[in-house]
Amino acid sequence: MTAYLDSAATTRVDPRVADVVLHWMTTDFGNAGSRTHDWGARAKRAVQQAREQLAAQLAASPSELIFTSGATESNNIALLGLAPYGEREGRRHIISSAIEHKAVLEPLEHLASRGFEIDLISPGPTGRVSVEAVRERLRDDTLLVSLMHVNNETGVIQPVAALADHLRSTRTYLHVDGAQGFGKLTEQLRAPIDMISISGHKIGAPKGIGALLIRRRGHDTVPLTPLMYGGGQERKLRPGTLPVPLIVGLAKAAEIFEKEHTQWWDQAAAFRARLVDALGQTKVRFNGDQEHVIPHILNLSFEGVDAEALIVQLKEIAAVATGSACTSASYTPSHVLRGMGLPDDIAGNGLRLSWFPDQVQDLDVRELVSEISEFQAGVSYFA
């Protein structure tokens, strides 16, 4: 059976989560906004319990967390929702990085068309943005810093907690795209970060559910303007009928991850060690700072090998990707690897391997690496 090595794109729904979701779809199927019967009351309680649990994991108040369809929507609410305040206050400078997900970069492009100055930091070959690089760019009119927690292509961990500690004493807000880090490095997201986007399908919850944490500064909340109107749900920032089954599923997945975190981390790291050791027999380059990386994502380039051709070669052994699932169909050099200043022969041939331990139990690492080695040797022979 083909091993699944694309967990950074999405994960299998945990069967325990699926059971909970099915219950709230078929048995307790009430609308959380219905106030006149028990079905609605049970649904409302379930949503509140989920909100309390998720907020507690982030060391926040339940009133500081709203549910969304996922990290992309959360990112848009955070970035575009803060823009009117920035325009009113004459603060139109935003700092981010060249290696952000497109769900951040494209809203920033839109803001640039509205007159905002977008300052993108290039982190260099390590793929890690330093706090000092952000501090050097801070100005009196800097409205926001938006920096992802864990890069979705390289797995490199960004110093968001240290950055939050610094920015808390300034007028500049901090937004963190926590899609890849929530559940795995949640303790770092307990830092005083103003806004955090999370996504359910990266931790074994269904697709289509996420959240945005909007942390208060004392008695002041982040001055967001809603992008949609109609119904007033979710603090009037995200109207619409709440998807109770998905919300409860997200909470269940986060609960499981919290309880089984140590085991997951150790097993993911052990698989990485075996894989990296076996890859020693190939001509390989590991992309990004390997000292500050999450254990389940590995980005690499093989000398003289076209990544797309290698993916086809490996399809019977493992499902792998060249990078973000949102842009992989374009077959262009990775904007993340390019943003790190890597040459096109590397940026255009980066391969991302990402895994959950239970998805790779039956994978023979030696067979995988042997196939890569033979393919690389064949390419070199015919070159």
ZIBEL-V962073 format. One record per pair of residues at least 24 apart in sequence whose ideal C-beta (glycine too) atoms are under 8 Angstrom apart, sorted by the first residue. I is the first residue (numbers start at 1). J is the second residue. D is the distance in Angstrom with one decimal. If there is no record, write none. Layout:
I:J:D
I:J:D
This chain:
1:362:6.6
2:315:7.2
2:316:6.4
2:317:6.5
2:318:6.2
2:319:5.7
3:317:6.8
3:318:4.5
3:319:7.1
3:355:7.9
3:359:6.7
3:360:5.2
3:362:6.9
3:363:3.8
3:368:7.7
4:318:7.6
4:319:5.2
4:355:7.3
4:356:7.9
4:359:4.4
4:360:7.4
5:318:4.7
5:319:5.9
5:320:4.8
5:353:4.8
5:354:6.3
5:355:5.4
5:359:7.8
5:360:7.0
5:363:7.9
6:319:5.3
6:320:6.3
6:321:5.0
6:325:7.5
6:352:7.7
6:354:6.1
7:202:7.9
7:296:6.3
7:354:4.6
7:355:5.3
7:356:4.8
7:359:6.5
8:152:5.5
8:153:7.6
8:155:7.6
8:180:6.5
8:202:7.5
8:296:7.6
8:297:5.3
8:321:7.8
8:352:6.3
8:354:3.7
9:321:6.1
9:324:7.7
9:325:3.8
9:354:7.4
10:201:4.9
10:202:7.2
10:207:6.6
10:325:7.1
11:201:6.3
11:202:6.2
11:203:6.7
11:204:5.2
11:356:5.9
12:204:6.8
12:356:7.6
12:359:6.9
13:201:7.9
13:204:6.1
13:205:6.8
13:206:5.6
13:249:7.6
14:204:3.8
14:205:7.7
14:252:7.8
14:253:5.9
14:256:6.0
16:252:6.7
16:256:6.3
17:204:5.8
17:205:5.8
17:206:7.4
17:249:4.9
17:252:4.8
17:253:4.9
17:256:7.1
18:249:7.8
20:245:7.9
20:248:5.6
20:249:5.8
20:252:4.7
21:206:6.1
21:245:4.6
21:246:6.9
21:248:6.9
21:249:4.2
21:252:8.0
22:245:7.7
23:245:8.0
24:244:5.3
24:245:3.9
24:248:5.2
24:249:7.8
25:245:4.5
28:244:7.8
29:244:8.0
30:244:7.5
31:241:6.2
31:242:7.9
31:244:7.7
32:241:7.9
32:242:4.8
32:244:5.5
33:231:7.9
33:233:7.1
33:241:6.7
33:242:7.2
43:242:7.9
43:244:4.7
46:244:6.0
46:247:7.4
46:248:5.2
47:242:5.8
47:244:6.0
47:247:5.5
47:248:7.7
49:251:7.2
50:247:5.0
50:248:5.6
50:250:6.8
50:251:3.6
51:247:8.0
53:251:5.1
53:254:7.0
53:255:6.5
54:198:7.9
54:211:6.2
54:250:7.1
54:251:5.9
54:254:5.9
55:213:7.3
57:186:5.7
57:254:6.1
57:258:6.3
58:186:7.0
58:189:5.6
58:190:6.0
58:196:6.6
58:213:5.5
59:190:3.9
60:213:5.7
60:215:5.8
61:216:7.6
63:235:7.7
64:213:5.9
64:214:5.5
64:215:5.5
64:216:6.3
64:221:8.0
65:211:5.5
65:212:7.3
65:213:5.2
65:214:7.5
66:211:6.6
66:212:5.4
66:214:6.9
66:234:4.0
66:235:5.7
66:237:5.6
66:238:5.4
67:209:6.9
67:210:7.4
67:211:5.4
67:234:6.1
67:238:7.0
67:242:6.4
67:243:7.7
67:247:5.5
67:250:7.8
68:197:8.0
68:209:7.9
68:210:4.9
68:211:6.1
68:212:5.6
68:234:7.8
68:238:5.6
69:208:5.5
69:209:6.8
69:210:6.4
70:179:8.0
70:199:4.8
70:200:7.0
70:201:7.3
70:207:7.3
70:208:6.5
70:209:6.6
70:210:3.8
71:101:7.9
71:103:6.4
71:177:6.1
71:178:7.5
71:179:4.0
71:197:4.4
71:198:6.3
71:199:3.9
71:210:5.2
72:103:4.1
73:210:6.8
73:212:8.0
73:238:7.6
74:197:3.5
74:198:7.0
74:199:7.9
74:210:5.5
74:211:6.6
74:212:3.8
75:101:7.6
75:103:4.7
75:104:5.3
75:107:6.4
75:146:7.9
75:175:7.6
75:177:5.8
75:197:5.1
76:103:7.4
76:107:5.4
76:227:6.5
77:212:5.7
77:224:6.6
77:226:7.8
77:227:6.0
77:237:6.2
77:238:6.7
78:146:7.5
78:175:4.6
78:195:4.5
78:197:6.5
78:212:6.3
78:214:8.0
78:224:7.3
79:104:6.9
79:107:4.4
79:108:6.6
79:111:6.8
79:144:7.4
79:146:6.4
79:175:6.8
80:107:5.6
80:110:7.1
80:111:7.2
80:227:5.9
81:224:3.8
81:225:5.2
81:226:6.7
81:227:6.1
81:237:7.0
82:143:6.6
82:144:6.0
82:173:6.7
82:175:8.0
82:222:6.8
82:223:7.0
82:224:5.9
82:225:7.8
83:111:5.8
83:114:6.8
83:116:7.0
83:225:7.6
84:225:4.5
85:143:7.6
85:223:4.2
85:224:7.7
85:225:7.1
86:116:7.0
86:143:4.1
86:144:7.4
87:114:7.7
87:115:7.9
89:143:7.6
90:141:6.5
91:141:4.6
91:142:6.9
91:143:4.2
91:171:7.7
92:116:4.6
92:117:5.8
92:141:6.4
92:143:6.6
93:117:4.9
93:119:6.6
93:139:5.5
93:141:4.8
93:142:4.5
93:143:6.3
94:118:5.4
94:119:6.8
94:142:7.3
94:143:5.8
94:144:4.9
94:145:7.6
94:146:6.8
95:119:4.8
95:121:6.9
95:134:5.9
95:137:5.2
95:138:7.3
95:142:6.3
95:144:7.4
95:145:4.6
95:146:7.5
96:120:5.7
96:121:7.3
96:145:7.2
96:146:4.5
96:147:6.7
97:121:4.6
97:122:7.5
97:123:6.2
97:129:5.1
97:147:6.1
97:148:7.6
97:339:7.1
98:122:4.9
98:123:7.5
98:335:7.3
98:338:7.7
98:339:3.2
98:340:8.0
99:123:6.2
99:127:6.3
99:129:7.8
99:148:7.6
99:151:5.9
99:153:7.8
99:154:7.8
99:335:7.5
99:336:4.5
99:339:4.3
99:340:6.5
100:146:6.9
100:147:7.6
100:148:5.6
100:177:6.9
101:148:6.3
101:152:5.8
101:177:6.0
101:179:7.3
101:324:6.6
101:326:7.2
102:324:7.0
102:326:5.4
102:327:6.0
102:335:7.9
103:177:7.1
103:326:7.2
104:146:5.7
104:148:7.1
104:177:5.8
105:335:7.7
108:146:7.4
116:143:7.9
120:339:7.8
122:339:5.7
122:340:7.3
122:341:6.1
123:339:7.2
123:340:6.1
124:340:6.4
124:341:5.8
125:340:5.5
125:341:6.0
125:342:6.5
126:156:7.2
126:288:6.6
126:289:4.0
126:292:7.9
126:340:7.5
127:151:6.1
127:154:4.8
127:156:4.2
127:287:7.1
127:288:4.0
127:289:6.0
127:336:7.3
127:340:4.9
128:156:5.3
128:157:7.5
128:158:6.5
128:159:7.5
128:288:7.6
128:289:4.8
128:292:5.6
129:158:5.6
129:159:7.4
130:159:7.1
131:159:5.4
131:162:5.1
131:163:5.2
131:166:6.3
134:163:6.0
134:166:8.0
135:166:6.6
138:170:6.9
138:172:6.3
142:170:8.0
142:171:8.0
142:172:4.7
143:172:6.8
143:173:6.8
144:172:6.6
144:173:4.9
144:174:7.4
144:175:6.1
145:172:6.0
145:173:7.4
145:174:5.1
145:175:7.2
146:174:7.8
146:175:4.3
146:176:7.6
146:177:7.3
147:174:7.5
147:175:7.8
147:176:6.2
147:177:7.8
148:176:6.8
148:177:4.2
148:178:7.8
148:179:7.7
148:180:7.5
149:176:5.3
149:177:6.6
149:178:4.6
149:179:7.9
149:180:6.6
149:181:3.5
149:182:7.6
149:185:6.9
149:188:6.9
149:189:6.7
150:178:7.9
150:180:3.9
150:181:4.2
150:184:7.4
150:185:6.8
150:294:5.1
150:297:7.6
151:180:7.2
151:288:7.2
151:297:7.9
151:336:6.4
152:179:6.9
152:180:5.2
152:297:7.7
152:324:5.7
152:336:7.9
153:297:7.8
153:299:5.7
153:323:4.7
153:324:6.0
153:334:6.1
153:336:4.3
153:337:7.2
153:350:7.1
153:352:5.7
154:287:5.7
154:288:3.5
154:293:7.2
154:297:6.9
154:299:4.4
154:336:6.4
154:337:7.8
154:340:7.8
154:352:8.0
155:180:7.6
155:288:6.7
155:293:4.6
155:294:4.5
155:295:8.0
155:296:7.2
155:297:2.9
155:298:6.7
155:299:6.7
155:354:7.5
156:288:4.4
156:289:5.4
156:292:5.9
156:293:5.5
157:181:7.3
157:185:6.8
157:188:7.8
157:292:4.9
157:293:6.4
157:294:6.1
160:188:6.3
160:189:7.5
160:191:6.8
160:193:6.4
161:188:4.7
161:189:7.9
161:191:3.7
161:193:7.8
162:191:8.0
164:191:4.1
164:192:5.0
164:193:4.6
164:194:7.9
165:191:6.5
165:192:6.8
167:194:8.0
168:192:4.7
168:217:7.3
173:222:6.0
179:210:7.8
180:294:6.9
180:297:7.4
181:294:7.3
182:254:7.6
183:253:7.6
183:254:6.1
183:257:4.0
183:258:7.6
183:261:7.5
184:257:7.6
184:261:7.5
184:264:7.7
184:265:7.1
184:294:5.9
184:296:7.5
185:294:6.9
186:258:7.3
194:222:5.5
195:222:6.1
200:246:7.0
200:249:6.8
200:250:4.2
200:253:6.2
203:253:4.9
203:254:6.5
203:257:5.2
204:253:4.5
204:256:6.8
204:257:7.2
204:356:7.8
205:246:7.4
205:249:4.9
205:250:4.5
205:252:7.4
205:253:3.7
205:254:7.6
206:245:7.9
206:246:5.4
206:249:5.3
206:250:7.9
208:243:7.1
208:246:5.8
209:243:6.4
209:246:3.7
209:247:6.3
209:249:6.7
209:250:4.8
210:250:7.4
211:250:7.2
212:237:7.9
212:238:7.8
264:356:7.5
264:357:6.3
265:295:6.2
267:357:3.7
268:295:4.2
268:296:4.3
268:355:6.8
268:356:7.3
268:357:5.5
269:295:4.0
271:355:6.2
271:357:6.3
271:360:5.8
271:365:7.9
272:296:7.2
272:298:6.3
274:365:5.2
275:353:7.2
275:365:5.5
275:368:7.9
275:369:7.7
278:365:4.9
278:366:6.0
278:368:7.7
278:369:4.2
279:369:5.7
279:372:7.7
281:369:6.5
281:373:5.7
282:369:6.6
282:372:5.7
282:373:5.1
282:376:5.9
283:376:6.4
285:346:6.7
287:337:6.1
287:340:7.4
287:342:6.8
287:346:7.1
287:350:5.8
288:340:7.4
296:354:5.7
296:355:5.4
296:356:6.7
297:352:6.8
297:353:7.6
297:354:4.6
298:352:7.3
298:353:4.7
298:354:7.3
299:337:7.6
299:350:5.5
299:351:7.1
299:352:5.2
299:353:7.9
300:350:7.2
300:351:5.6
300:353:7.3
301:346:4.8
301:349:5.1
301:350:5.4
301:351:6.8
302:349:7.3
302:351:7.3
302:372:6.7
302:376:5.5
303:376:7.3
304:376:6.8
304:379:5.5
304:380:5.7
304:383:6.3
305:349:6.6
305:375:6.8
305:376:5.4
305:379:5.6
306:349:6.1
306:379:7.9
307:348:7.5
307:349:4.3
307:350:6.5
307:351:4.9
309:375:7.9
310:351:6.7
310:372:6.9
310:375:6.0
311:351:7.4
313:371:6.7
313:375:5.0
314:368:7.1
314:371:6.2
314:372:7.3
317:363:7.8
317:367:6.5
317:368:5.5
317:371:6.0
318:353:7.8
318:363:6.6
318:368:5.9
320:351:6.1
320:352:6.9
320:353:5.6
321:351:7.7
321:352:5.2
321:354:7.9
322:350:6.4
322:351:6.2
322:352:6.6
323:350:6.3
323:352:5.6
